[in-house]
Each structure stands twice: as structure tokens, then as C-alpha cells.
Amino acid sequence: MSSQILAPYFVRNSRALREAKSKSSGGDSPKPYNLSAPVCLLQVERKRPSLSFYAKRKVYFLGPHYEQEWQEHLAASGKKMIILQTPLRREIPEAVSDWIVVLEHGGFSLLSSEPLL
């Protein structure tokens, strides 16, 4: 139970992950992760090092009011996703207010700059 709290559903779904790994061992099957490699993952306010571990990628930690850092990450090319506590959605820059809400669970929200499908 505790490992599922630390590992968000969109990063690690144990049954689906095992099935995808068994299928991907042969041929050109898709990767078993929902987050492909070029996705920039941003986490707002609360630092959770376990997110970096389970996401298997670099996670950029930002504060909701650090304008310069937000501008740098938003100006970069490619798909971006933000994980934050749901109440903080009111405090993030207006430039990301229209991003797609992919998942809301356990007081956290996952936003995406582009549709997943």
C-alpha cells in the first residue's frame, strides 16, 4: 500500500506494467510507461524525491511564484506535464491554466500541455 502512495498511478500501475513488459520483450511493442522519454515533468511546491525515482527521469521542482523558472521551462520545446497539489492550481501561472487535467487523485493533480492520446 505505501509503495502505491509514493508511486502515482500514471507512473506505475503494477498489473498493467507487468503485462506491458511481457509483451514488449519481443518486437516493436510500445513502452510500458505512460510518460515517454521526451516529456518534461514539473512538480510544484512540495518536493517528493520518490517521484523522481519512480518516474525514472529528471523532475524539475518549481514554486508557484517563481516566474523566471516557469518561463524557462514553458519556453522549452516538447511535451510538459505538471504534478501539484490540487489546491495549488489557483496559484500557478495563467499560461498553464488551460492545460489538460489528466488525473486527480489523493489531493494531487496531473496536468499535461498536450493530450496523451
PAFI-693296 format. One record per residue (C-alpha): z, y, x; residue number from 1; residue in three letters. Coordinates in nm, 4 decimals, decimal comma. Example, Ala and Ser with C-alpha at 12.3 -4.5 7.8 and 13.67 -1.06 7.14 Angstrom:
# residues 2
+----------+----------+----------+-----+--------+
:       c3 :       c2 :       c1 : num : residu :
+----------+----------+----------+-----+--------+
:   0,7800 :  -0,4500 :   1,2300 :   1 :    ALA :
:   0,7140 :  -0,1060 :   1,3670 :   2 :    SER :
+----------+----------+----------+-----+--------+
END
This chain:
# residues 117
+----------+----------+----------+-----+--------+
:       c3 :       c2 :       c1 : num : residu :
+----------+----------+----------+-----+--------+
:   0,0000 :   0,0000 :   0,0000 :   1 :    MET :
:   0,0901 :   0,2516 :   0,2704 :   2 :    SER :
:  -0,2383 :   0,1980 :   0,4560 :   3 :    SER :
:  -0,4299 :   0,2812 :   0,1380 :   4 :    GLN :
:  -0,2328 :   0,6051 :   0,1044 :   5 :    ILE :
:  -0,3265 :   0,7010 :   0,4603 :   6 :    LEU :
:  -0,6880 :   0,5898 :   0,4275 :   7 :    ALA :
:  -0,8633 :   0,7776 :   0,1459 :   8 :    PRO :
:  -1,0818 :   0,5699 :  -0,0844 :   9 :    TYR :
:  -1,4047 :   0,7391 :   0,0257 :  10 :    PHE :
:  -1,3414 :   0,6392 :   0,3857 :  11 :    VAL :
:  -1,2071 :   0,2871 :   0,3466 :  12 :    ARG :
:  -1,2378 :   0,0572 :   0,0475 :  13 :    ASN :
:  -1,1305 :  -0,2820 :   0,1809 :  14 :    SER :
:  -1,3213 :  -0,5171 :  -0,0518 :  15 :    ARG :
:  -1,6408 :  -0,3140 :  -0,0526 :  16 :    ALA :
:  -1,6107 :  -0,2665 :   0,3228 :  17 :    LEU :
:  -1,5812 :  -0,6421 :   0,3887 :  18 :    ARG :
:  -1,8804 :  -0,7158 :   0,1629 :  19 :    GLU :
:  -2,0925 :  -0,4476 :   0,3258 :  20 :    ALA :
:  -2,0009 :  -0,5660 :   0,6751 :  21 :    LYS :
:  -2,1005 :  -0,9222 :   0,5923 :  22 :    SER :
:  -2,4340 :  -0,8031 :   0,4503 :  23 :    LYS :
:  -2,5016 :  -0,5588 :   0,7349 :  24 :    SER :
:  -2,4687 :  -0,8210 :   1,0055 :  25 :    SER :
:  -2,8319 :  -0,9157 :   0,9542 :  26 :    GLY :
:  -3,1297 :  -0,6854 :   0,9128 :  27 :    GLY :
:  -3,1540 :  -0,3182 :   0,8302 :  28 :    ASP :
:  -2,8801 :  -0,3027 :   0,5668 :  29 :    SER :
:  -2,7055 :   0,0311 :   0,5130 :  30 :    PRO :
:  -2,3825 :   0,1070 :   0,6960 :  31 :    LYS :
:  -2,0622 :   0,0076 :   0,5137 :  32 :    PRO :
:  -1,9296 :   0,3642 :   0,5180 :  33 :    TYR :
:  -1,9991 :   0,6343 :   0,2616 :  34 :    ASN :
:  -1,9847 :   0,9040 :   0,5292 :  35 :    LEU :
:  -2,2863 :   0,8821 :   0,7561 :  36 :    SER :
:  -2,2607 :   0,9945 :   1,1183 :  37 :    ALA :
:  -2,4057 :   1,3479 :   1,0926 :  38 :    PRO :
:  -2,1529 :   1,4586 :   0,8273 :  39 :    VAL :
:  -1,9140 :   1,7298 :   0,9446 :  40 :    CYS :
:  -1,5695 :   1,6561 :   0,7970 :  41 :    LEU :
:  -1,3360 :   1,9530 :   0,7496 :  42 :    LEU :
:  -0,9705 :   1,9280 :   0,6494 :  43 :    GLN :
:  -0,7939 :   2,2329 :   0,5113 :  44 :    VAL :
:  -0,4343 :   2,3335 :   0,5864 :  45 :    GLU :
:  -0,2364 :   2,0104 :   0,6188 :  46 :    ARG :
:  -0,3128 :   1,8157 :   0,9375 :  47 :    LYS :
:  -0,3286 :   1,4399 :   0,8899 :  48 :    ARG :
:  -0,4233 :   1,2685 :   1,2160 :  49 :    PRO :
:  -0,4641 :   0,9400 :   1,0279 :  50 :    SER :
:  -0,7724 :   1,0880 :   0,8589 :  51 :    LEU :
:  -0,9443 :   1,1149 :   1,1968 :  52 :    SER :
:  -0,8522 :   0,7565 :   1,2767 :  53 :    PHE :
:  -0,9811 :   0,6063 :   0,9520 :  54 :    TYR :
:  -1,2867 :   0,8314 :   0,9295 :  55 :    ALA :
:  -1,3890 :   0,7271 :   1,2814 :  56 :    LYS :
:  -1,5219 :   1,0752 :   1,3529 :  57 :    ARG :
:  -1,4033 :   1,4160 :   1,4609 :  58 :    LYS :
:  -1,2206 :   1,6040 :   1,1866 :  59 :    VAL :
:  -1,2019 :   1,9816 :   1,2065 :  60 :    TYR :
:  -0,8729 :   2,1280 :   1,0812 :  61 :    PHE :
:  -0,9014 :   2,4734 :   0,9223 :  62 :    LEU :
:  -0,6647 :   2,7100 :   0,7494 :  63 :    GLY :
:  -0,7780 :   2,8570 :   0,4170 :  64 :    PRO :
:  -0,7727 :   3,2130 :   0,5557 :  65 :    HIS :
:  -0,9340 :   3,1631 :   0,8998 :  66 :    TYR :
:  -1,2562 :   3,3493 :   0,8204 :  67 :    GLU :
:  -1,4180 :   3,3220 :   1,1640 :  68 :    GLN :
:  -1,3688 :   2,9446 :   1,1893 :  69 :    GLU :
:  -1,5040 :   2,8942 :   0,8360 :  70 :    TRP :
:  -1,8139 :   3,0982 :   0,9160 :  71 :    GLN :
:  -1,8805 :   2,8957 :   1,2328 :  72 :    GLU :
:  -1,8620 :   2,5614 :   1,0514 :  73 :    HIS :
:  -2,0540 :   2,6746 :   0,7441 :  74 :    LEU :
:  -2,3333 :   2,8220 :   0,9581 :  75 :    ALA :
:  -2,3887 :   2,4889 :   1,1345 :  76 :    ALA :
:  -2,6706 :   2,2735 :   1,0042 :  77 :    SER :
:  -2,6211 :   1,9407 :   0,8315 :  78 :    GLY :
:  -2,4119 :   1,7957 :   0,5543 :  79 :    LYS :
:  -2,0485 :   1,9025 :   0,5363 :  80 :    LYS :
:  -1,7507 :   1,7626 :   0,3467 :  81 :    MET :
:  -1,4082 :   1,9156 :   0,2926 :  82 :    ILE :
:  -1,0842 :   1,7370 :   0,2112 :  83 :    ILE :
:  -0,7981 :   1,9507 :   0,0916 :  84 :    LEU :
:  -0,5005 :   1,9557 :  -0,1388 :  85 :    GLN :
:  -0,6292 :   2,0317 :  -0,4883 :  86 :    THR :
:  -0,4169 :   2,3489 :  -0,5385 :  87 :    PRO :
:  -0,5743 :   2,4982 :  -0,2230 :  88 :    LEU :
:  -0,9201 :   2,5036 :  -0,3847 :  89 :    ARG :
:  -0,8364 :   2,8529 :  -0,5160 :  90 :    ARG :
:  -0,7756 :   2,9790 :  -0,1604 :  91 :    GLU :
:  -1,0853 :   2,8559 :   0,0247 :  92 :    ILE :
:  -1,3774 :   3,0932 :   0,0881 :  93 :    PRO :
:  -1,6093 :   3,1714 :  -0,2001 :  94 :    GLU :
:  -1,9038 :   3,0279 :  -0,0039 :  95 :    ALA :
:  -1,7770 :   2,6739 :  -0,0741 :  96 :    VAL :
:  -1,6569 :   2,7301 :  -0,4305 :  97 :    SER :
:  -1,9769 :   2,5814 :  -0,5761 :  98 :    ASP :
:  -1,9676 :   2,2633 :  -0,3646 :  99 :    TRP :
:  -1,9739 :   1,9300 :  -0,5472 : 100 :    ILE :
:  -1,6380 :   1,7681 :  -0,6200 : 101 :    VAL :
:  -1,6914 :   1,4085 :  -0,5096 : 102 :    VAL :
:  -1,3397 :   1,2768 :  -0,5658 : 103 :    LEU :
:  -0,9994 :   1,3970 :  -0,6826 : 104 :    GLU :
:  -0,7132 :   1,1579 :  -0,6237 : 105 :    HIS :
:  -0,3437 :   1,1801 :  -0,5337 : 106 :    GLY :
:  -0,3388 :   1,5589 :  -0,5225 : 107 :    GLY :
:  -0,6369 :   1,5815 :  -0,2859 : 108 :    PHE :
:  -0,9994 :   1,6812 :  -0,3465 : 109 :    SER :
:  -1,3123 :   1,5863 :  -0,1572 : 110 :    LEU :
:  -1,5935 :   1,8428 :  -0,1713 : 111 :    LEU :
:  -1,9482 :   1,7975 :  -0,0460 : 112 :    SER :
:  -2,2146 :   2,0518 :   0,0425 : 113 :    SER :
:  -2,4846 :   1,8087 :  -0,0784 : 114 :    GLU :
:  -2,4994 :   1,5272 :  -0,3341 : 115 :    PRO :
:  -2,4058 :   1,1838 :  -0,1998 : 116 :    LEU :
:  -2,6972 :   1,0075 :  -0,3658 : 117 :    LEU :
+----------+----------+----------+-----+--------+
END
